[in-house]
């Protein structure tokens, strides 16, 4: 999900132009950038991660080139995740956060879960560009195992389960406990951005090995009450919020909860 901060960054600020340019000239330069320059951009590098951008919209390319893509998640992951961690990433999208954890933070391994089969293709290209092998489960995170409709309208970060209307595709659905059973290692960190489906997670199924959660909540879609309830359920399992950035939160397990 693109945060309010990233939405602002999707369009260049007029304050970023040289002094003396009129608003009309600034608007013209913005139009030229989006119409002629950005469609031609094929590759980029962000925070040490190489990204293939063929097929992305000019808006998404601009967010990546401006350095704002997944900015909050990067900060929170860097603060609490390190070389000893095994990361489970729910909502891997194009693979950037998982690759950031592997290349920048040097984690042991990353297991990703992504619902959109087209997005997985781009994820695989990004992993190949960074000489990494992806460990990806194709599924939407849901309350039950089975199949579910995934809304694939708009940008890849807007994909949501259970949405009526628009373009959609039927994908496998897996509850958190089923996903955990598929992993070859016990995760120590959970990174989650699943566009509102976090309200369906059963945090009681997390193994004791998980010490860190980086979670993006989506109150604009789930409602503030449901977002607060999701946070409360994590706290009920012994996790404590230690930092917030917009709707992203970093939680660590309270050592007292193990006693």
KOLSESE-104536 format. One record per residue (C-alpha): residue number from 1; chain; x, y, z. Coordinates in steps of 0.1 Angstrom, whole numbers, plus 5000, padded with zeros to 4 digits. Layout:
+-----+--------+------+------+------+
| num | cadena |    x |    y |    z |
+-----+--------+------+------+------+
| NUM |      A |    X |    Y |    Z |
...
+-----+--------+------+------+------+
***
This chain:
+-----+--------+------+------+------+
| num | cadena |    x |    y |    z |
+-----+--------+------+------+------+
|   1 |      A | 5000 | 5000 | 5000 |
|   2 |      A | 5013 | 5035 | 4992 |
|   3 |      A | 5011 | 5058 | 5022 |
|   4 |      A | 5000 | 5094 | 5022 |
|   5 |      A | 5037 | 5104 | 5022 |
|   6 |      A | 5044 | 5083 | 4991 |
|   7 |      A | 5013 | 5096 | 4973 |
|   8 |      A | 5027 | 5131 | 4978 |
|   9 |      A | 5060 | 5120 | 4964 |
|  10 |      A | 5043 | 5105 | 4933 |
|  11 |      A | 5043 | 5140 | 4918 |
|  12 |      A | 5073 | 5162 | 4919 |
|  13 |      A | 5070 | 5192 | 4942 |
|  14 |      A | 5071 | 5226 | 4925 |
|  15 |      A | 5096 | 5236 | 4952 |
|  16 |      A | 5121 | 5211 | 4938 |
|  17 |      A | 5125 | 5232 | 4906 |
|  18 |      A | 5151 | 5260 | 4902 |
|  19 |      A | 5141 | 5294 | 4914 |
|  20 |      A | 5126 | 5317 | 4888 |
|  21 |      A | 5105 | 5292 | 4869 |
|  22 |      A | 5068 | 5301 | 4865 |
|  23 |      A | 5041 | 5277 | 4876 |
|  24 |      A | 5033 | 5271 | 4839 |
|  25 |      A | 5069 | 5260 | 4832 |
|  26 |      A | 5069 | 5238 | 4862 |
|  27 |      A | 5037 | 5221 | 4851 |
|  28 |      A | 5052 | 5216 | 4816 |
|  29 |      A | 5083 | 5199 | 4830 |
|  30 |      A | 5062 | 5176 | 4851 |
|  31 |      A | 5041 | 5167 | 4821 |
|  32 |      A | 5073 | 5160 | 4801 |
|  33 |      A | 5087 | 5139 | 4829 |
|  34 |      A | 5056 | 5117 | 4831 |
|  35 |      A | 5048 | 5115 | 4794 |
|  36 |      A | 5083 | 5111 | 4779 |
|  37 |      A | 5110 | 5103 | 4805 |
|  38 |      A | 5094 | 5079 | 4830 |
|  39 |      A | 5078 | 5055 | 4804 |
|  40 |      A | 5114 | 5050 | 4790 |
|  41 |      A | 5129 | 5041 | 4824 |
|  42 |      A | 5135 | 5003 | 4825 |
|  43 |      A | 5157 | 4998 | 4856 |
|  44 |      A | 5165 | 5016 | 4889 |
|  45 |      A | 5184 | 5010 | 4921 |
|  46 |      A | 5169 | 5018 | 4955 |
|  47 |      A | 5187 | 5014 | 4988 |
|  48 |      A | 5212 | 4990 | 4973 |
|  49 |      A | 5185 | 4969 | 4955 |
|  50 |      A | 5183 | 4967 | 4917 |
|  51 |      A | 5147 | 4969 | 4904 |
|  52 |      A | 5133 | 4960 | 4870 |
|  53 |      A | 5106 | 4986 | 4862 |
|  54 |      A | 5093 | 4973 | 4828 |
|  55 |      A | 5055 | 4973 | 4831 |
|  56 |      A | 5053 | 4997 | 4861 |
|  57 |      A | 5032 | 5029 | 4857 |
|  58 |      A | 5050 | 5063 | 4855 |
|  59 |      A | 5036 | 5072 | 4889 |
|  60 |      A | 5052 | 5041 | 4905 |
|  61 |      A | 5084 | 5046 | 4887 |
|  62 |      A | 5085 | 5082 | 4900 |
|  63 |      A | 5079 | 5070 | 4935 |
|  64 |      A | 5108 | 5045 | 4932 |
|  65 |      A | 5132 | 5071 | 4916 |
|  66 |      A | 5123 | 5096 | 4943 |
|  67 |      A | 5134 | 5071 | 4970 |
|  68 |      A | 5100 | 5071 | 4987 |
|  69 |      A | 5089 | 5036 | 4979 |
|  70 |      A | 5084 | 5015 | 5011 |
|  71 |      A | 5102 | 5042 | 5030 |
|  72 |      A | 5085 | 5036 | 5063 |
|  73 |      A | 5090 | 4998 | 5061 |
|  74 |      A | 5127 | 5003 | 5053 |
|  75 |      A | 5133 | 5024 | 5084 |
|  76 |      A | 5114 | 5000 | 5107 |
|  77 |      A | 5131 | 4969 | 5093 |
|  78 |      A | 5165 | 4985 | 5096 |
|  79 |      A | 5158 | 4994 | 5132 |
|  80 |      A | 5149 | 4959 | 5144 |
|  81 |      A | 5159 | 4932 | 5118 |
|  82 |      A | 5194 | 4919 | 5114 |
|  83 |      A | 5217 | 4892 | 5102 |
|  84 |      A | 5204 | 4866 | 5126 |
|  85 |      A | 5168 | 4869 | 5114 |
|  86 |      A | 5146 | 4847 | 5092 |
|  87 |      A | 5119 | 4869 | 5077 |
|  88 |      A | 5084 | 4860 | 5067 |
|  89 |      A | 5070 | 4886 | 5044 |
|  90 |      A | 5033 | 4887 | 5038 |
|  91 |      A | 5025 | 4908 | 5007 |
|  92 |      A | 5059 | 4906 | 4989 |
|  93 |      A | 5047 | 4927 | 4959 |
|  94 |      A | 5076 | 4932 | 4935 |
|  95 |      A | 5101 | 4918 | 4961 |
|  96 |      A | 5118 | 4951 | 4972 |
|  97 |      A | 5114 | 4948 | 5010 |
|  98 |      A | 5125 | 4911 | 5010 |
|  99 |      A | 5155 | 4920 | 4988 |
| 100 |      A | 5163 | 4950 | 5011 |
| 101 |      A | 5163 | 4926 | 5041 |
| 102 |      A | 5186 | 4902 | 5023 |
| 103 |      A | 5210 | 4926 | 5006 |
| 104 |      A | 5211 | 4956 | 5030 |
| 105 |      A | 5203 | 4940 | 5063 |
| 106 |      A | 5220 | 4906 | 5056 |
| 107 |      A | 5193 | 4884 | 5070 |
| 108 |      A | 5196 | 4846 | 5070 |
| 109 |      A | 5167 | 4841 | 5046 |
| 110 |      A | 5134 | 4856 | 5035 |
| 111 |      A | 5101 | 4837 | 5028 |
| 112 |      A | 5076 | 4857 | 5008 |
| 113 |      A | 5039 | 4854 | 5003 |
| 114 |      A | 5023 | 4871 | 4973 |
| 115 |      A | 4988 | 4867 | 4958 |
| 116 |      A | 4990 | 4883 | 4923 |
| 117 |      A | 5006 | 4859 | 4898 |
| 118 |      A | 5016 | 4888 | 4875 |
| 119 |      A | 5033 | 4906 | 4904 |
| 120 |      A | 5052 | 4874 | 4912 |
| 121 |      A | 5067 | 4875 | 4877 |
| 122 |      A | 5082 | 4909 | 4883 |
| 123 |      A | 5093 | 4898 | 4918 |
| 124 |      A | 5112 | 4869 | 4902 |
| 125 |      A | 5129 | 4893 | 4877 |
| 126 |      A | 5140 | 4915 | 4906 |
| 127 |      A | 5154 | 4886 | 4926 |
| 128 |      A | 5173 | 4875 | 4895 |
| 129 |      A | 5186 | 4910 | 4889 |
| 130 |      A | 5200 | 4909 | 4925 |
| 131 |      A | 5215 | 4873 | 4921 |
| 132 |      A | 5191 | 4860 | 4948 |
| 133 |      A | 5168 | 4830 | 4947 |
| 134 |      A | 5132 | 4838 | 4958 |
| 135 |      A | 5113 | 4816 | 4982 |
| 136 |      A | 5077 | 4826 | 4974 |
| 137 |      A | 5044 | 4811 | 4983 |
| 138 |      A | 5017 | 4820 | 4958 |
| 139 |      A | 4986 | 4827 | 4980 |
| 140 |      A | 4965 | 4855 | 4994 |
| 141 |      A | 4966 | 4856 | 5032 |
| 142 |      A | 4930 | 4850 | 5045 |
| 143 |      A | 4910 | 4836 | 5074 |
| 144 |      A | 4907 | 4802 | 5058 |
| 145 |      A | 4924 | 4779 | 5032 |
| 146 |      A | 4908 | 4777 | 4998 |
| 147 |      A | 4904 | 4801 | 4970 |
| 148 |      A | 4895 | 4838 | 4970 |
| 149 |      A | 4889 | 4866 | 4945 |
| 150 |      A | 4918 | 4892 | 4943 |
| 151 |      A | 4910 | 4926 | 4929 |
| 152 |      A | 4938 | 4934 | 4904 |
| 153 |      A | 4925 | 4967 | 4893 |
| 154 |      A | 4949 | 4997 | 4894 |
| 155 |      A | 4984 | 4995 | 4907 |
| 156 |      A | 4999 | 4963 | 4922 |
| 157 |      A | 4999 | 4979 | 4957 |
| 158 |      A | 4961 | 4983 | 4955 |
| 159 |      A | 4954 | 4946 | 4951 |
| 160 |      A | 4930 | 4935 | 4977 |
| 161 |      A | 4910 | 4903 | 4985 |
| 162 |      A | 4873 | 4901 | 4986 |
| 163 |      A | 4866 | 4932 | 4965 |
| 164 |      A | 4836 | 4933 | 4942 |
| 165 |      A | 4837 | 4948 | 4908 |
| 166 |      A | 4867 | 4957 | 4886 |
| 167 |      A | 4893 | 4933 | 4873 |
| 168 |      A | 4899 | 4903 | 4895 |
| 169 |      A | 4915 | 4869 | 4895 |
| 170 |      A | 4909 | 4838 | 4916 |
| 171 |      A | 4939 | 4829 | 4937 |
| 172 |      A | 4948 | 4803 | 4964 |
| 173 |      A | 4940 | 4816 | 5000 |
| 174 |      A | 4960 | 4804 | 5030 |
| 175 |      A | 4956 | 4812 | 5067 |
| 176 |      A | 4987 | 4822 | 5086 |
| 177 |      A | 4991 | 4788 | 5103 |
| 178 |      A | 4991 | 4770 | 5070 |
| 179 |      A | 5017 | 4794 | 5056 |
| 180 |      A | 5039 | 4787 | 5086 |
| 181 |      A | 5037 | 4750 | 5080 |
| 182 |      A | 5052 | 4754 | 5046 |
| 183 |      A | 5084 | 4771 | 5058 |
| 184 |      A | 5116 | 4753 | 5061 |
| 185 |      A | 5128 | 4774 | 5090 |
| 186 |      A | 5111 | 4791 | 5119 |
| 187 |      A | 5107 | 4828 | 5113 |
| 188 |      A | 5120 | 4853 | 5137 |
| 189 |      A | 5105 | 4884 | 5121 |
| 190 |      A | 5072 | 4891 | 5104 |
| 191 |      A | 5069 | 4918 | 5078 |
| 192 |      A | 5033 | 4924 | 5067 |
| 193 |      A | 5016 | 4947 | 5041 |
| 194 |      A | 4985 | 4929 | 5028 |
| 195 |      A | 4961 | 4958 | 5021 |
| 196 |      A | 4936 | 4953 | 5050 |
| 197 |      A | 4937 | 4915 | 5052 |
| 198 |      A | 4959 | 4919 | 5083 |
| 199 |      A | 4925 | 4920 | 5102 |
| 200 |      A | 4921 | 4883 | 5094 |
| 201 |      A | 4955 | 4872 | 5108 |
| 202 |      A | 4955 | 4848 | 5138 |
| 203 |      A | 4985 | 4860 | 5157 |
| 204 |      A | 4982 | 4832 | 5182 |
| 205 |      A | 4996 | 4809 | 5155 |
| 206 |      A | 5029 | 4828 | 5154 |
| 207 |      A | 5057 | 4806 | 5169 |
| 208 |      A | 5077 | 4819 | 5199 |
| 209 |      A | 5107 | 4824 | 5176 |
| 210 |      A | 5090 | 4855 | 5161 |
| 211 |      A | 5105 | 4885 | 5181 |
| 212 |      A | 5097 | 4913 | 5157 |
| 213 |      A | 5067 | 4925 | 5136 |
| 214 |      A | 5067 | 4953 | 5110 |
| 215 |      A | 5031 | 4958 | 5101 |
| 216 |      A | 5014 | 4983 | 5078 |
| 217 |      A | 4978 | 4989 | 5090 |
| 218 |      A | 4951 | 5001 | 5065 |
| 219 |      A | 4925 | 5021 | 5085 |
| 220 |      A | 4914 | 5039 | 5053 |
| 221 |      A | 4900 | 5005 | 5041 |
| 222 |      A | 4893 | 4985 | 5072 |
| 223 |      A | 4882 | 5014 | 5094 |
| 224 |      A | 4901 | 5028 | 5124 |
| 225 |      A | 4883 | 5004 | 5148 |
| 226 |      A | 4894 | 4973 | 5129 |
| 227 |      A | 4930 | 4986 | 5127 |
| 228 |      A | 4931 | 4993 | 5164 |
| 229 |      A | 4917 | 4958 | 5171 |
| 230 |      A | 4944 | 4942 | 5149 |
| 231 |      A | 4970 | 4961 | 5169 |
| 232 |      A | 4954 | 4950 | 5202 |
| 233 |      A | 4955 | 4913 | 5191 |
| 234 |      A | 4992 | 4916 | 5185 |
| 235 |      A | 4996 | 4931 | 5219 |
| 236 |      A | 4976 | 4903 | 5234 |
| 237 |      A | 5002 | 4879 | 5221 |
| 238 |      A | 5029 | 4897 | 5240 |
| 239 |      A | 5041 | 4923 | 5214 |
| 240 |      A | 5047 | 4959 | 5222 |
| 241 |      A | 5046 | 4989 | 5198 |
| 242 |      A | 5080 | 5006 | 5199 |
| 243 |      A | 5077 | 5029 | 5169 |
| 244 |      A | 5052 | 5043 | 5145 |
| 245 |      A | 5056 | 5058 | 5110 |
| 246 |      A | 5023 | 5069 | 5094 |
| 247 |      A | 5003 | 5037 | 5095 |
| 248 |      A | 5033 | 5014 | 5098 |
| 249 |      A | 5042 | 5000 | 5132 |
| 250 |      A | 5072 | 4982 | 5147 |
| 251 |      A | 5064 | 4958 | 5175 |
| 252 |      A | 5088 | 4936 | 5195 |
| 253 |      A | 5079 | 4907 | 5218 |
| 254 |      A | 5079 | 4916 | 5254 |
| 255 |      A | 5104 | 4892 | 5272 |
| 256 |      A | 5079 | 4890 | 5301 |
| 257 |      A | 5054 | 4873 | 5278 |
| 258 |      A | 5078 | 4843 | 5275 |
| 259 |      A | 5077 | 4837 | 5313 |
+-----+--------+------+------+------+
***
